[in-house]
Amino acid sequence: MSGTAVQHPKVVVIGAGSLFFGRQSIWQMVKSPYLNQGTLAFVDTNQEHLEKMLKLASLVAESNNVKLKVEGSVDRKAVLKDADFVILSFAKDTVKYRGIDCAVSQKYGVRMCSGDTIGPGGIFRAMRDFPEILECAADVKSICPDAWVINYINPSAVHGIGLKRYAPDLKSIALCDSQHMPHIKIRYAVRAGIISKPEDFNEEISRKFDFRIAGVNHFTWLLKADFEGRDMSPVIAESLKADAQAEKETLGGDTGAKAIYNNAIGYELYRIFGRIPTCTAHTKEYVRYWQGLGKSPESIPPLSIWETEDRYKRHTEMWNQVDSFISGKTPIEDYMTTFKPDHATDIIENMVGKLGKPYYINTFNQGAVTNMSNDSFLELCCNVTLDGVKPYPVGEMPRGIKGMSELILDTHELTAEAIAERSFEKLRRAMLTDPIISSIGDADNIIRELLESEKEALPKWWYE
């Protein structure tokens, strides 16, 4: 498939019932003229969820008069044949186990507002999901070896590193929607005062706005924000400071814990490092400052803990929405105005249509950040085509941020190695390398209690 046109692309989504991806993938597969003559194949081990998503996709395709073929199975092997793209977007009982990760870690003084990328939560989520990702990779290699594998499962960097290292023959990239282009560039153009509202953004403004983000997934930083030769970072930072003054403890967002005090934290990190974090909802969990370990009074309190029950409610709301479209309570014609493009299917459209748009991809550095190694697995703006992924130049990573990024990458690489090699020694090393762990004894107890609490979700070999 590399370098050649794909006339009728087949996109396989493994984890069709995903809260964040299944519904959005339908939108793009129906909307895009480059995709809507192809095939959308859903895989989900929950038969009820699978049937709902298949029905929904068929109804949306029919109502929009497109010839998109919809198919699905509880067995991924049944639909992988002739796949051009395989999207990994699954996580079994993730709400339940992220809740356990966060509760046990909090018991030992480790605070996580998300619990799915760094800290014990990130390590144990990878322990639950990476073995299945490797099995998916083996099936792809056997059935559709030319397909692109797109990982959309956190911790995205761990799984992306793991796929590159342990399935090197496959074409793989790892994604996160936090840097979805052009939306993130538009958002900062508004903050910088370059435009007053998103609708004012255009290609000319985009060309004049030298906008560069880089870092490890969820630990990314705005390294350059020049407009017509002027550095707009101080203006953006002042907008964060102004918004921070209006922030309340109960501020909503993705979930409360992930949203609270983000502007204040973003501004504080800018004051420290001279760069603005672009994924503060996660980045605040990567640094030790809001772990509640300090003895001096602080204006920003320690991190709130990820709310399990709120996330359950969101899942229920999602399925209620799906049911409403299927039943006709909500007109199926409203579907295309209810959802928006998704990062993964945007990139697939770009690759198939050869549109030449830039997107943020988690991939090897390849010299983009000049003072980090070529094989550093970073989130970078890239030219992405059927021939491959090539990052655009970034420049140097500032000291301080660079050092923390290296520590995070070491934690992620050790996590991938521990799981692939089934090494308890490397599991412990990963936990004790992690930037928010401060006690050997606490780390050992967290590992012991999570292994016991999550026995049903983890591979048996951890207990042999």
Secondary structure as the mmCIF struct_conf table of DSSP 4:
data_model
#
loop_
_struct_conf.conf_type_id
_struct_conf.id
_struct_conf.beg_label_comp_id
_struct_conf.beg_label_asym_id
_struct_conf.beg_label_seq_id
_struct_conf.end_label_comp_id
_struct_conf.end_label_asym_id
_struct_conf.end_label_seq_id
TURN_TY1_P TURN_TY1_P1 SER A 2 GLY A 3
BEND BEND1 THR A 4 THR A 4
BEND BEND2 GLN A 7 HIS A 8
STRN STRN1 LYS A 10 ILE A 14
TURN_TY1_P TURN_TY1_P2 ALA A 16 GLY A 17
TURN_TY1_P TURN_TY1_P3 LEU A 19 PHE A 21
HELX_RH_AL_P HELX_RH_AL_P1 GLY A 22 LYS A 31
TURN_TY1_P TURN_TY1_P4 PRO A 33 GLN A 37
BEND BEND3 GLY A 38 GLY A 38
STRN STRN2 THR A 39 VAL A 43
BEND BEND4 THR A 45 THR A 45
HELX_RH_AL_P HELX_RH_AL_P2 GLN A 47 SER A 63
TURN_TY1_P TURN_TY1_P5 ASN A 64 ASN A 65
STRN STRN3 LYS A 69 SER A 73
BEND BEND5 VAL A 74 ASP A 75
HELX_RH_3T_P HELX_RH_3T_P1 ARG A 76 ALA A 78
TURN_TY1_P TURN_TY1_P6 VAL A 79 VAL A 79
TURN_TY1_P TURN_TY1_P7 LYS A 81 ASP A 82
BEND BEND6 ASP A 84 ASP A 84
STRN STRN4 PHE A 85 LEU A 88
TURN_TY1_P TURN_TY1_P8 LYS A 92 ASP A 93
HELX_RH_AL_P HELX_RH_AL_P3 THR A 94 LYS A 107
TURN_TY1_P TURN_TY1_P9 TYR A 108 GLY A 109
BEND BEND7 CYS A 113 SER A 114
BEND BEND8 ASP A 116 ILE A 118
HELX_RH_AL_P HELX_RH_AL_P4 GLY A 119 ILE A 143
TURN_TY1_P TURN_TY1_P10 PRO A 145 ASP A 146
BEND BEND9 ALA A 147 ALA A 147
STRN STRN5 TRP A 148 ASN A 151
BEND BEND10 ILE A 153 PRO A 155
HELX_RH_AL_P HELX_RH_AL_P5 SER A 156 TYR A 166
BEND BEND11 ALA A 167 ALA A 167
TURN_TY1_P TURN_TY1_P11 PRO A 168 ASP A 169
BEND BEND12 LEU A 170 LEU A 170
STRN STRN6 LYS A 171 ALA A 174
HELX_RH_3T_P HELX_RH_3T_P2 ASP A 177 GLN A 179
TURN_TY1_P TURN_TY1_P12 MET A 181 PRO A 182
HELX_RH_AL_P HELX_RH_AL_P6 HIS A 183 ARG A 191
TURN_TY1_P TURN_TY1_P13 ALA A 192 GLY A 193
BEND BEND13 ILE A 194 ILE A 194
BEND BEND14 SER A 196 LYS A 197
HELX_RH_3T_P HELX_RH_3T_P3 PRO A 198 ASP A 200
HELX_RH_AL_P HELX_RH_AL_P7 GLU A 203 LYS A 208
STRN STRN7 PHE A 209 VAL A 216
TURN_TY1_P TURN_TY1_P14 ASN A 217 HIS A 218
STRN STRN8 PHE A 219 PHE A 227
TURN_TY1_P TURN_TY1_P15 GLU A 228 GLY A 229
STRN STRN9 ARG A 230 ASP A 231
HELX_RH_AL_P HELX_RH_AL_P8 SER A 233 ALA A 244
TURN_TY1_P TURN_TY1_P16 GLN A 245 ALA A 246
TURN_TY1_P TURN_TY1_P17 GLU A 249 THR A 250
BEND BEND15 GLY A 253 THR A 255
HELX_RH_AL_P HELX_RH_AL_P9 GLY A 256 ALA A 259
TURN_TY1_P TURN_TY1_P18 ILE A 260 TYR A 261
HELX_RH_AL_P HELX_RH_AL_P10 ASN A 262 PHE A 273
BEND BEND16 GLY A 274 ARG A 275
STRN STRN10 ILE A 276 PRO A 277
BEND BEND17 THR A 278 THR A 278
HELX_RH_AL_P HELX_RH_AL_P11 THR A 280 TYR A 286
BEND BEND18 VAL A 287 ARG A 288
TURN_TY1_P TURN_TY1_P19 TYR A 289 TRP A 290
BEND BEND19 GLN A 291 GLY A 292
BEND BEND20 LYS A 295 SER A 296
BEND BEND21 SER A 299 ILE A 300
HELX_LH_PP_P HELX_LH_PP_P1 PRO A 301 TRP A 306
HELX_RH_AL_P HELX_RH_AL_P12 THR A 308 SER A 327
TURN_TY1_P TURN_TY1_P20 GLY A 328 GLY A 328
BEND BEND22 LYS A 329 THR A 330
HELX_RH_3T_P HELX_RH_3T_P4 ILE A 332 ASP A 334
HELX_RH_AL_P HELX_RH_AL_P13 TYR A 335 THR A 338
HELX_RH_AL_P HELX_RH_AL_P14 HIS A 343 GLY A 353
TURN_TY1_P TURN_TY1_P21 LYS A 354 LYS A 354
STRN STRN11 PRO A 358 PHE A 364
TURN_TY1_P TURN_TY1_P22 GLN A 366 GLY A 367
BEND BEND23 ALA A 368 ALA A 368
STRN STRN12 VAL A 369 VAL A 369
TURN_TY1_P TURN_TY1_P23 THR A 370 ASN A 371
BEND BEND24 MET A 372 MET A 372
TURN_TY1_P TURN_TY1_P24 ASN A 374 ASP A 375
STRN STRN13 PHE A 377 THR A 385
TURN_TY1_P TURN_TY1_P25 LEU A 386 ASP A 387
STRN STRN14 GLY A 388 PRO A 391
HELX_LH_PP_P HELX_LH_PP_P2 TYR A 392 PRO A 393
STRN STRN15 GLY A 395 GLY A 395
HELX_LH_PP_P HELX_LH_PP_P3 GLU A 396 PRO A 398
TURN_TY1_P TURN_TY1_P26 ARG A 399 GLY A 400
HELX_RH_AL_P HELX_RH_AL_P15 ILE A 401 GLU A 421
TURN_TY1_P TURN_TY1_P27 ARG A 422 ARG A 422
HELX_RH_AL_P HELX_RH_AL_P16 PHE A 424 THR A 433
BEND BEND25 ASP A 434 ASP A 434
TURN_TY1_P TURN_TY1_P28 PRO A 435 ILE A 436
HELX_RH_AL_P HELX_RH_AL_P17 ILE A 440 SER A 453
TURN_TY1_P TURN_TY1_P29 GLU A 454 ALA A 457
BEND BEND26 LEU A 458 LEU A 458
HELX_RH_3T_P HELX_RH_3T_P5 LYS A 460 TYR A 463
#
